[in-house]
Amino acid sequence: MTVLAWLVEGSWPACVDAARRHARDGEDVVLLHVSGGEEPGVAHGAFAGLLGRGGHDPGARVAELGAGSAGRLLDAAAERLGGPCVRRERQGRAEREVVRAAEEADLLVVARDGDRARLGPHSLGPAARFVVDHAPCAVLLVWPAPAPGLETMPPPPPPHGPRPPHGPRPPRPPQPSEPPHPPRH
């Protein structure tokens, strides 16, 4: 079995701890970090558009700093894991790269990236929602901190429930017929 832990700044410790708990001895643990890849291009564009052509282009420096930060995060995660692992770093749209990487995994560990103050669907941000919806393997969804209490759950729907947004519409009330035209003389 291969356990893939998606590491995101701020929530990665919960993913590493879950991967350690769910990977048996001898099973592969893969630590994955995805860098957006667009930051160096943004820095270069800002430099070229606003600062002119002279001087040093900051795009390369931004890429270097990002790689160093990802490397330090992967090192810290490997140390926390405390066992053998594979470290992977990818560039691109995080949610799509995670789904691609999950193709080789049996279990993907993902931290909630939305509202952490209450239970419910808003506890998943757009990236985690995309990964949960598209992962080609089992997904373990973890809270990056202790989960909120049950009192934060949304209230139940009304007894008969809301009308489905795309369901059948109720019949239209009969329209009054037009008054007859007055007779012509």
N, C-alpha and C positions, 0 to 999 in steps of 0.2 A: 504494500500500500504506500502511496506517495501522498504526503500532507503538504499542501502549499499554503503558506501564510503570507497574505498581502500586507506589507508594512507601509503604514502611512504615519507621518509625523504626528505625534500626539496620541495615537491610539495603538501603536505597534506593540507595546508590552503585553496587552491583553491577547493579541493574536499569537505572539510567541508562547505565552503561557498555555493557551488552548492547544496549540500545535504540540507542545511537549506532553500535555495530558492525553492527547488522542493518538499519538504515534507510538507504536509498540517498538520494543528493541529491535534494531536491524532494519526498521522501515525508514524510507527516505523522508527527510524534512527539507523543503525548499523554502528559503526566505526570499521573497520577491519585493523589490522596490521599483516603482515606475516614476521616471522623471518626465514632466510634461513635454519637454523638448522645444516649446515655443519661446521660452524666456530669452535665450540668446538672440533669436531673431527679433524679438521686440526691442531688446537693448540696441542691437545694430540699427534697426529702423529709427529709433529715437535719436541715436547718434548721428546718423546720416541726414535725417530730416531737420533736426534742431541745431545741431552743433557744427555742421559743415563737414568738410572732407579732411581737414588736418587733424593730427593727433592720433591717439590709439583707439581703436574700435573696442568698446566694452563687451561686445557679444562673446568673444572668446573667453574673456575673464569670467563672465557670468556662467558660461558652460563649465569652466574649470571649477568654480565655486560650487555649482550644483552637483558635479560629480564627486567632489570631496565630501559634501554633506551626505550624499547617498551612501558613500563608502563608510562614513562614520556610523550612520544609522545601521547599516548591515553588520558592521563589526559589533556594535552594542547588542544587536538582536542575537547574533551568534553567541556572544558571551552569555547573555541571559538564558538562551536555550540550554547551554551547558553540555552539548553533545554534538556529534557530527551533523553537518548540514551542507546543503548546496546553497550558494548565494547567487542570486540572479538580479541583474539590473537591466531594465528595459527603458526605451525612450518612446514617447508617443502619448496618445490619449489613454489615461490610466485605465479607465473602465474597459476599453477594448483590448489593451495589452494584458490585463488580468484575465479576461475571458480566454484569450488565446493561450496564455500560460496554463490555465486550468484544464486545457485539453489533455495535458499529460498527467493530471493529478486524479486521485481518487476522492480527496477531500480538500475543499478550499475553505480557509478560515478568513472571515471578513469581519471587520469591526463596524459597528453602526457609526454613521458619519453625519447624522442629522441632529434633531432635537434630542438632547440627552436628559431633559428635565421631566419627560413624561413618556409613558408607554404609548405605542401606536405607530401608524404608518409614517408619521413625520420624523421618526427616529432614524429613518434611512434617507440620506441625501440622494441626489441624482446619480452619483457615481456608484454607490453601493447598490441602489435599486437596480441599475442596469446590470451590474455583475450578478446579483441574486436572480434576476429574471433570465439571464442568458448563459449562466455557467453550465458547462457540459458535464458536471460532476456534482456530488453531494456538497452542500454548503453548510458550514457551521457559522452562524451569525452570533457575534459576541458583543457585549457591552464593554466599552473601553474603561468604564468605572462602574461602581455598583449600580445595578438597575434601579430605576425609580419604583416607588411602591405602587400597589394595585389601585390605590385611590386616584392615580393619575390617568387611569384608563378613561377613554371617552364614554359618555353615557350610552346606554343601549338605544337602538332605534325605537321609534314608536311601535305600539303593538302590531299594527298591520304593515309596518315598514313603509319607507318612502316608495313612491312610484319609480320604477326604473327609468333612467334618463332616455333610453332609446326603445322603451317598450311601447306597446300599443297605446294610443291616445284614447282618452274617453270620447264617446260620440259627441258630436257637436249638437247643441240644442237646435231644434227646428227654427229655421229663419222665417220670420213673418213674411207672408207673401205680399207682393206689391199690390197696392190698391188698384182696382181695375181702372182703366182710362175712362174718363167721362165720355159718354156717347157723343158722336159728332152729329151735328145738326145741319 
